[in-house]
């Protein structure tokens, strides 16, 4: 940062650059935007950041981030408590909700198994899932982890834990995305699309 820039601006740039995906140039642009927008905008932004840190916590049921416990999904009597969708993170829950296709409840793991990164079962919200299923029995657990090595390992691990206790375990279908060309699909994706075919 140029030494000619005032210290408060340099401090803001430094703090913004600590955010994931934000480099120094983007941080500098954001800092000048906040400065140009005025005190009202800066105050609202600061209040929103403080409120997130102060008010947001994990839902005692599904482990999502919420400012109410239980969260609105867990406390909604219209949701089907017999079907639980397990996702890796809160953005995944939001993505599933946007489809308006799933009317059950959720459980957020806050990650996926990754031995190379030192992430084991104890680092995820798996114990909370098992305790929850003891108190709120489900008929089906839909595993909606990502279709990568870590997500597949997590799905397999959960399946081995849940099937012996008599719960139906399903995995979200995987295959060729809408608008995709078959010639560009990798072998694994195409194989899964064929294996998961259904009658029209």
N, C-alpha and C positions, 0 to 999 in steps of 0.2 A: 504494500500500500504506500502511496506517495506520502512523504513526510509533511507536505504542504496541506494535507487534509486534516481537519480538526479532529482532536482525540476522540470525542464522542462518536463521530462517524466511523473512525478507524475501529473503535471498540465494537460498534454494531456490525460492521463488516466481518470482523474476526468471529463474532458469535454466530452470525448467519452462515459463515463458511464451515462451521462445525456440523451443520445439518447434512444428512446423507444426500448425495447427489448435487450438492451446491458447491461450486468452485468459487475462487476468489472474485472472478469477474462477475458472476451471477450475484454473489453476495453484495458486491459493490453496487450493482444495478438496483437490487432490492432495497439497499440502504438509502440510496438517493430517491427511490420511489416513496419510501416511508417519509422521508424529509419533505419532499414536495407535496405529499398528500395532506400534511398538516397535523396539528396536535390531536384533533378529534379522531382521525384514523389511527394514529399511533397509540392513543389511549385505548381505543377499542381493540386493537390488535394485542396490546399488552394485557388487557383484561381477559381476552379470550384465551391467551396462553396460560395465564395464571389460573383461570377457571378449570382448564383441562387438567392441570397438575393437581389442583386442589380437590376437584369434584369427581373425576373419573376414576373408577375402580373396577375390579372384576366382579361380574355377576356370580353369586354363590352357586347358581345352578349351572349355567352353560359356560361360564368363564369368559364371556365376551366383555368388552369394555363398555361401561355404562355409568350413568350418573344416578341410577335408581337400582335398588336391589330388592327383589329380583328385577331383571331387565324387562322391557315391554314384551318381548317375545315369550319369555318364560312365564310371565303373568297373564298372558292372553289365553282365556278359556277356549277360544275358537281353534287354537293350535292342537294338533294331534300328538299327545304325549306318548303314544305307542310307537312312534317313528322318530328316530334320532339321527340327525345328519352330523357326522364328525368332519370337521374342517381343520386345516392347519392354522389359519389365522383369521382375524376379524375381516380383512378385505375379502377373503374367500366367502365368509358368511354373507357379506353385503352383495357379492356377485351372485350367489345362489338366490338371495331374496329378490334381486332385480328381475329374475325370471318369472316370478309369481307362480311357479309350478310346485314349489315345496311348501306344504302346510303343516309339517311337523315341527319339532324343536331341534335345537343345535347343541353341539359341544365343541368348543374351540380348544385345540391342543397347544397352541402357541409355539408351533414349530413342527419339525419332522425328525425322525431318527436319522442321525448322521454320525456314525462312529468316527469317521475321518476328522470331523470337526469337534469331536468329544461330546456329542449330544446323544444321550441315551434315554431310556424310558423314564428315568427319574427326573429328567429335565423338562419333560412334557406334562400336560395335565391328564395323564392316563389314570393315575390313582384316583383323581377326582371323578373321572368317568366311571370307573368301577364302583366307587362308593355311591355315586348317583344312581347307577343301574340297580343297586341293592335296594334303595329307597323308592325309586321310581322305575319299576320294571318296564322295559320296552319290548315290543315284539320284533322290531327290525332296527338294525343300525346300518345306515347308509354311509359308507366310507367315501368321502369326497376329498381325499388328499390329492396333491398334484401328481400328474403322470410323469414323474421323473424318478430317478433311482431312490431318493430319500422318501418320496411319497409312496412308492410301491413297497419299500421295506416297512414303512409305518403301517400301511394297509394290511400287509401280511402278518405283522406282529399283532395288530389288533384283532384280526380274524382268528388267530390261534388262541388269543385270550378269551374271546367272546363266544365262539362256537361251542366250547365244552359246557358253558353254562346255559345252553339252550336258546340262545338268541340268534335269529336269522340275520346273517351278515351279508350285505350286498355292496357292490362297488359301482360307482357311477360309470356309465358307458364312455368309451373313448374311441375316437376315430377321426375321420376326415372332417375338418371344419366346413361350415357352410361357406360357399364361394371359393372353396379350395379346389385345386386341380389334382386329380389322381396321379398324374405323371410326376408331380413334385412332392408327393407324400412319401415319407420314409417308410421302410419296410415294416417296422414295428407298428406304426400308426395304421398302416393299411391292413396288416394282419389282424389288429384288434378290431378294426371296422368290419372286416369280414366275419370274425368270430362273433361279433355282437349284432349281426344282421337280424332283421325282424321281418315278419310277413306284412305286406302292404294290403 
